[in-house]
Amino acid sequence: MPLLNEISTLLRRILRISAAAFVIFFCAVIPSYAQQTQIAALTLQTADALEKAHAKKVAVLDFSGPGLEVTQFGRDLANQFSDALAKFDDKFVMSDRPQFLQALSAAKPSMATPSDLNSGQLAKTIHADTEVLGHLKSDGTRVSLAVEVRTVKHGKTVAKFHETFEESKDMDAELAQVLSKVDYPDSDAIGYTEPTCIRCPNPQYSDAAFKAHVEGSVELSAVIETDGRASHIVVEKRLGAGLDENAVNAVQDWEFRPSQGPDGKPAAVRILFTLDFYLH
């Protein structure tokens, strides 16, 4: 029977049998019982998706957010999520995170995050067939965690899950610092002009995406500063196979004519745009 159909039973089993091994994983960052239950349910959904995808060896990559940035908070949360999934060792094998993170860093020392690493390099480095990615966002009052299950060989997404938690004074202090909302007006706000791109070369197609024939769009949000450069870049919709990272790298080099505010002076605004990747 699929794991998801047994979620209530499994949840009770986790909370009862592994109180010291599961709940403690998350209590430092997700303190309330309700939030622990949400995380437990999210883990069970992920385990169910891994079973349905016939995963044999699974790697949980660092949880990013905001954008492609990886913080210690995101890394700790990924460690805890991986440890929780390891309780399902009768279904699949979990990659040893400290070991493969060290291997990935040695393979690509300049890597900001393994979440958008070339999937071929990932498979060669850690010998996993399925990866679990996580992304954190905040609107100032709530924290959202999006989890994606993806095959390593073809970069195909097989499942996505999402949970939202109310922020509280009990949450880890780093969470408030890392996920704090950047307060900028939208580019279409009344009184503001749209930034104009004056030098925006297309992002490069990754070798992994070319080999796997990955096509589609990456959606980004960014703040266009008064100097015409993009900052606070956040990947809103991922494509994988290294294309998300290439999109961010491209936008970091773009030059804009900045927005003008209601006072006629240059103003920093947030803008949402799409970068397309299609083979011709």
N, C-alpha and C positions, 0 to 999 in steps of 0.2 A: 504494500500500500504506500503511495507517495507520502513523503514526510509532511507535506503541507496539510494533508487530511488528518494528520495526527498531532496538529500543532498544540492543542490544549494539553494532551497527555505528555508530549515531549517537553512542553514548557514547564509543567509541574515537575517532571523528572529533573530538568535542569536546575530549577530553583530549589529542589529538595536535595538531590544527590550531590550536586556540584556547587553548593552555596559558597564554599571556600575557593572554588576554582573558576566560577563563572561570574557571579554577582560582584565579587571583589574586583574583577577585571575592569568593570565599568563604573563602580561607585565613585571613583576619584574624579571622573569627568561627567558622568551622567548620574547624579546623586539620588534622585527620588525613586521610590519603588515603581511608579508608573513609567518612568523613563527607562529603568532597568528592564521592565517587562517589554517595552517597545524594542529595545535593542535585542532582547532575547528572541522576540518574534522575527526581527529582521534577520538575525543569524539563522533561524530555522528556515525562513524563506530562501536564503542564500544556499543553505545546505540542500534543500529540496531541488533548487535549480541545478546545482552541481551534480546531484544524483541523476536527474533527468537528462543532463548533458553527457552522462557517462564519463565524467571526469575521473581521471586516474591519479594525477598528481596536481595539486592546486597551490598557487602562489598568491598570497595577499600582498599587493603592492602598497607602498606608502599612501595614505589618504592625503589628498591635496586640498588646498583651499586657504585663502581665496586664489583663484586663477590656478596656475600650475605650481605655485609655491608649496613646498612641503615644510611644515614646522615640526618641532618636537612633539607638539600636541597631536598632530595628524599621524606622526610615526607611532606614538604610543597607542593611539586608538587602533591603528592597523595591527599592532602587536596583540592587543587584547582581542580584537576580532578574530585574528588567526588562531589564537589559543582557544577561543570558544569553538571555532569550527573543527579544531583538532579532536573535539569530543565525539565527532562522527567518523572516527578512524576506521570503522567497519565499512564505510561507504567510499572513502577516498583517502589519499595520503597528502598531508600538508608539507609544503617545502619549509625547510628551516630558515626563518627570516634573517636572523643575524648572519648566517652563512651566505645566503644568496645576495643580501645587501652588500656585504663585503666584496663578493665576487663582481657584482654590478659596478660598484665604485671603482674597482681595479680595472674593469673593462672600459669604463668611460668616466674618468675622474671629474670631468667638468659637468657631469649630468646633474641637472637641478632636481629631477625626480625620476624614478624608474617607471612612473605611470604611463609615460608616452615613449618608452624605449622601443626601438625597432623590435618587432615581435620575433623575428628570426634570431636576433642576438639574444633575446630573452630566453628562447627555447634552448639555444646552444649553451647559455650560461647556467641556467638552473634546471633544465630538463623537465619543465612543467608543461602540461598540455592545456591548462585552464588557469586564468588569472582573475582575481577579484580586485576591483578598483573602488575607491571611495572618494567622495568630494564633499567638502563642507562649505556652507554658505550661511550668512546671517542677515536678517533685515533689521537688526537692532533689538528685537524683542524675542525672536525665535531663531533657533539654529536648525538647519536642515542637513541631513546626511543622506546622500544619494549613493547607492551601491550598485555596481555594474559587474556582471559575470560575463567574461569574454574568452573565446578560444584563442590560444596563443598562435597556432599555425596560420589562421586566416584572419585573425582580428575580428571575428564575428561576435556581435553581442547576442547572448542567448537569454539574458534576463536583466531587468533593472528594477530596483526597489528604492523606496524613499520613505523617510520618517522625519517628522518635524518635532522639535522639543522646545518647550518654553524656557527661555533663559532665566536663571535665578541667581541670587547672590551666593548660593552654595556652589555654583559651577566653578571649575578651575579658572584661576585668574588669567591664565594664558589664553583661554578661549575668548574672553572679553577683549583682550588686546589684539589677538590675531584676526578675529572675525568681526571687529567693530565696523559699523557701516561708514562708508566714506560719503559725506554729505555734499553732493554736487547736483546742480539742476540738470534735468534731461536736456538734450540738444534741441528738442522741439518745444521747450517751455516758452511761455509768452514773454516776449521781449528779447529773446536770444536768437542769434542767427546760427545756421548750421555750419560746423567746421567744413572746410573744403580741402580735400586731399590734393596736394601739389606734387608729391613724389611718392608713389605707392606701387612699387614693383610687386609682381605676383609672387606668392610663396612658392618654395620648391616642393616638387613631388618627391616623397620619400621612396627609397628603393623597395622597402617592405610593402608599401601601398601599391607600387607599380607591379610588383611580382604577384601580389594577391588580388590585383584588379579592384582595389578599393576606390569607390567613387562616392561623392556626396558633398555636403557642406559643413563647415565649421562655423558656429555662431559665437561671436565674441562681443563682450561689452568692454569699454575702455573709457578712461577720462582723457580728453584732449586738453592738454594744459595750455597756458597762455603763450608758451614758447613754440606751440605747434607739434609737440611730441606727445605720444600716447603713454599713459601710465595706468596703474591699477587695472591691468588687463585680466579679464576673467573669461574662461571658456564656459559658455552657457550651453553649448551643444557640441558634444565630442564626436569624432569620426574614427579616431584610433590610428594604428599603424604608423605612428610618428607624425601624422598630419596635423594634429592639434598643436604639437610643439613647434612645427614649422610655421603654422599660422601665427602663433604668438611671436616667434622670432622675427617674422616679416613685419608685423605691425609695430614692433619695437623700433624698427628702422624707418618707418613711414614719417613723412613730413606733411603737416597740415597748415592751412591758413586758419588760425584759431577763431572761435566764435566771438561775437561781440555781444556784450550784455546790454541791459536797458540803459546804462549810462554811456554807451558807445565805446567803452573800453574793452580790450581783450578779456575774455572770461573762460574759465575752465568748465567744461560741461561733460556729462556722460553721454555716450553714444553707443548704439547697438548696430552691428553690421555683420555681414555674412561673407565668408570666403569660400569659393567653390573650387572643388577638385574633381575634374573630369578628364578621362582619357579620350583622346581624339584619334 
